[in-house]
Amino acid sequence: MKIKIKNLGALKQAEFSLGDMTILCGGNNTGKTYATYALFGFLYGWRKVLSIELSPQTVNQLLADGVVHIDINAYVRDAQNILAAGCGRYAKHLPMIFAAPEDRFKNSEFVVTIDPNDIQLDKQYERRMKAANAELFSIMKAEGSDDLVVTLLIEKGKVRIPQDVIQRVIGDALKDIIFGHVFPNPFIASAERTGAAIFRKELNFARNRLLEEMTQADKNVDHMDLLFRVYQDYALPVKENVDFTLQLETLAKKSSFIDQRYPEVLTDFADIIGGVYTVTKNDELYYIPKGKSVKLTMDESSSAVRSLLDIGFYLKHMAKPGDLLMVDEPELNLHPENQRRVARLFARLVNLGIKVFITTHSDYIIKELNTLIMLNHDKPHLKRIAKAERYKPEELIIAEQIRVYIAEERMVKLDGGQRKTRCQTLTPADIDSELGIEARSFDTTIETMNQIQEEIVWGGE
């Protein structure tokens, strides 16, 4: 999947592809978070912005004959046009995604393209439309088939469903079949996650107060306005983090595939935070430090514990293969050693089938990923080093799994023309299987610091 951006925040024109692990790095205020939030917003709501139109004849045939067969390939061939139209609609929603003024995005573009080979129709699909406890019609696709079969489940003369509703339901089914496995389910931990963790009770109180206001019939209020007023100034990813923290007690009752099949990943995560999160019978959230019986609230816990709260609950209670875990600055509040451990955790998740997308200023994370790439070769001395330094085989990663982009000013051709201009963009970094990632964003700063220190030590001689 390839994403093209124009006039989005600091980014004048940029392009990046989604890999098994995708990394955006660069200086402050260079557009990394804009690109991240825009991608999250699209993946979060693609079903709403993409539209598949069915001909009235299709619905008429269903109502007349009781069954209709739809050639899915006809819509697959039009997939890129469907995507282009949906991206145009999504670009108009960017002010809502960022909770920002409309004029800031009036010239913004966000375009997603996919490789046609990524569309696979081999899986079975089944859905049934119900109303008032009665099944109205079924939508089915057999495994390996390109034929979508829609069948009425009630007598033809008793159908009281508006045709536009039937069209929309079938269109939604086609969207899921064609694009459902192309676009991963996103989970995001925004840079504001630490605040969301510590103020979760206050945010919940504010929402409950608004709901109480809505129940008072003597007040002439707009209920929907009241319900969402507490969130109206939050960008969508921040709002999702707030909502997530308010649901932790409910989420704690679920179990992810990692919890069920790879508990050692959660053990490694517990080593990073130095303890575990727990939810009591009274639905109270605590952090228990390793080897201690004391239970700490989020207010009493360290900033590192709060920073990793969302990720910890996601891993234990929500994670599914094929997800996209997006983390804005995973190094927040973490000691360099724990930044290294987080890099190894991300590599392990990639190898378990979860895609990872991060923005980072951490040289430690990049260098640790370099180590994981460089150790992933069948050479005796590398195996010896990996064993001595306690690297696990399941943490090692190959260069082809990673995409790294540097947010920086470069000379680029605007709109595919011949004229070049200097603007803010995303530049792909070279990744070598022997040497790892070339992260100029960090290397230049480190080299400058080393040069200054060398002059301090040796300049007087």
Summary of the structure (lengths in Angstrom):
residues: 461
radius of gyration: 25.3
end to end distance: 56.0
largest distance: 99.3
contacts: 1384
relative contact order: 0.13
helix: 47%
strand: 22%
